[in-house]
Amino acid sequence: MRSNFRIIKLSENYQLRPFDCGDNDLNNFLVEDALPYKQRLLSVTYLMVSDDDIVAYFSLSNDKISIPESDKATWRRIKKRFPHAKHRNDYPAVKIGRLAVSKKYQHEHLGSDILFFIKKMFVTDNRTGCGFITVDALRIALPFYLKNGFEYLRKEDILEEADKTVLLFYDLYPLTL
Ligand SMILES: CC(C)(COP(=O)(O)OP(=O)(O)OC[C@H]1O[C@@H](n2cnc3c(N)ncnc32)[C@H](O)[C@@H]1OP(=O)(O)O)[C@@H](O)C(=O)NCCC(=O)NCCS
């Protein structure tokens, strides 16, 4: 991340500036929904800012990964990292509800820097305990997440062209070793 960029939590007294990532839903969320979601305790939004711009934003919520969302082989692999006595039908996670980089700054590795920031955030200062990051990735953004170590929770999604989004997960545990 560039030295003049910083990450702040969106709050009521922050004066939003124009933001365009090329996707209207994501642009509108920041202006219309991010604060109401925060007030209703649904998600928290963070901004990457410079002195002049909103460079990027992301919002996070609590989540879980669970057996019904996963294919059998992937779930077996996930379970393997826990001692047998700790095997469960679901595990706590944090969901990236939205992630968008301003068009002006795309393809400069900032989205990847933000994913790294989130990974570190939940490994080093995890207030509750969650071992996974999840995201319902837009198909157009799949290469971005796969390149950053995210995996399909359901292998069938690789072939399923119809859905607009695909559920991916990232296992945080290896970062702690
Ligand atoms: C998707 C997004 C967050 C990626 O952020 P970014 O800072 O531009 O991405 P990075 O520079 O870190 O990209 C890392 C890698 O991801 C891949 N990638 C990034 N954007 C991509 C795109 N639009 N299409 C295909 N691959 C992409 C590339 O392989 C890239 O590696 P490279 O630079 O070596 O080619 C950003 O482009 C964006 O906000 N897009 C519009 C909104 C969106 O789709 N958000 C995702 C919601 S799930």
The ligand as a Gaussian input file, in Angstrom:
#p B3LYP/6-31G(d) Opt

LIG

0 1
 C      -11.902000      -6.475000      -8.732000
 C      -11.095000      -5.361000      -8.042000
 C      -11.491000      -5.245000      -6.578000
 C       -9.605000      -5.757000      -8.152000
 O       -8.806000      -4.735000      -7.544000
 P       -7.458000      -4.260000      -8.255000
 O       -6.718000      -3.399000      -7.315000
 O       -7.825000      -3.666000      -9.581000
 O       -6.751000      -5.662000      -8.493000
 P       -5.189000      -6.033000      -8.392000
 O       -4.395000      -5.002000      -9.109000
 O       -4.834000      -6.311000      -6.979000
 O       -5.224000      -7.387000      -9.257000
 C       -4.551000      -8.542000      -8.925000
 C       -4.833000      -9.587000      -9.987000
 O       -6.226000      -9.873000     -10.066000
 C       -6.615000     -10.058000     -11.444000
 N       -7.633000      -9.075000     -11.772000
 C       -7.870000      -7.896000     -11.158000
 N       -8.955000      -7.282000     -11.705000
 C       -9.388000      -8.103000     -12.664000
 C      -10.483000      -8.050000     -13.608000
 N      -11.339000      -7.010000     -13.645000
 N      -10.649000      -9.069000     -14.474000
 C       -9.781000     -10.133000     -14.456000
 N       -8.728000     -10.236000     -13.588000
 C       -8.547000      -9.237000     -12.727000
 C       -5.388000      -9.893000     -12.296000
 O       -4.904000     -11.202000     -12.545000
 C       -4.442000      -9.146000     -11.398000
 O       -3.126000      -9.546000     -11.574000
 P       -2.160000      -8.772000     -12.591000
 O       -2.208000      -7.321000     -12.177000
 O       -0.838000      -9.406000     -12.341000
 O       -2.734000      -9.006000     -13.946000
 C      -11.263000      -3.995000      -8.762000
 O      -10.836000      -4.112000     -10.087000
 C      -12.704000      -3.486000      -8.745000
 O      -13.100000      -2.829000      -7.793000
 N      -13.487000      -3.781000      -9.797000
 C      -14.866000      -3.307000      -9.896000
 C      -15.758000      -3.807000      -8.793000
 C      -15.684000      -5.329000      -8.546000
 O      -15.789000      -6.123000      -9.495000
 N      -15.537000      -5.713000      -7.247000
 C      -15.488000      -7.103000      -6.812000
 C      -16.751000      -7.409000      -6.105000
 S      -16.830000      -9.128000      -5.682000

